[in-house]
């Protein structure tokens, strides 16, 4: 299965893991944007769960994600992230607060 740009799930997963490693190795980013646990699902989507609304808002600002309040009271938003620009793989990023 490919996204609209022709990249497979495996290629998107590899790009997503590289992105996670970049965030993890960037000490400044890690210090400024704590409080979220990131996982990669079978469809190569990055799923972030922030510890609280404030941490979700910090990550949303960093990534450019618009958050909305859900019916259960959590914040949630998503974005198709293109770390390599318009010609690279599209990585769906979903962010929610606890």
Secondary structure as the mmCIF struct_conf table of DSSP 4:
data_model
#
loop_
_struct_conf.conf_type_id
_struct_conf.id
_struct_conf.beg_label_comp_id
_struct_conf.beg_label_asym_id
_struct_conf.beg_label_seq_id
_struct_conf.end_label_comp_id
_struct_conf.end_label_asym_id
_struct_conf.end_label_seq_id
STRN STRN1 UNK A 2 UNK A 2
TURN_TY1_P TURN_TY1_P1 UNK A 4 UNK A 5
BEND BEND1 UNK A 6 UNK A 6
STRN STRN2 UNK A 8 UNK A 8
HELX_RH_AL_P HELX_RH_AL_P1 UNK A 9 UNK A 25
HELX_RH_AL_P HELX_RH_AL_P2 UNK A 27 UNK A 32
BEND BEND2 UNK A 33 UNK A 33
BEND BEND3 UNK A 35 UNK A 35
STRN STRN3 UNK A 36 UNK A 40
TURN_TY1_P TURN_TY1_P2 UNK A 42 UNK A 43
BEND BEND4 UNK A 44 UNK A 44
STRN STRN4 UNK A 46 UNK A 50
BEND BEND5 UNK A 51 UNK A 52
HELX_RH_AL_P HELX_RH_AL_P3 UNK A 53 UNK A 63
TURN_TY1_P TURN_TY1_P3 UNK A 64 UNK A 64
HELX_LH_PP_P HELX_LH_PP_P1 UNK A 65 UNK A 67
STRN STRN5 UNK A 68 UNK A 69
TURN_TY1_P TURN_TY1_P4 UNK A 71 UNK A 72
BEND BEND6 UNK A 73 UNK A 73
STRN STRN6 UNK A 75 UNK A 81
TURN_TY1_P TURN_TY1_P5 UNK A 83 UNK A 84
TURN_TY1_P TURN_TY1_P6 UNK A 86 UNK A 87
BEND BEND7 UNK A 88 UNK A 88
STRN STRN7 UNK A 91 UNK A 97
#
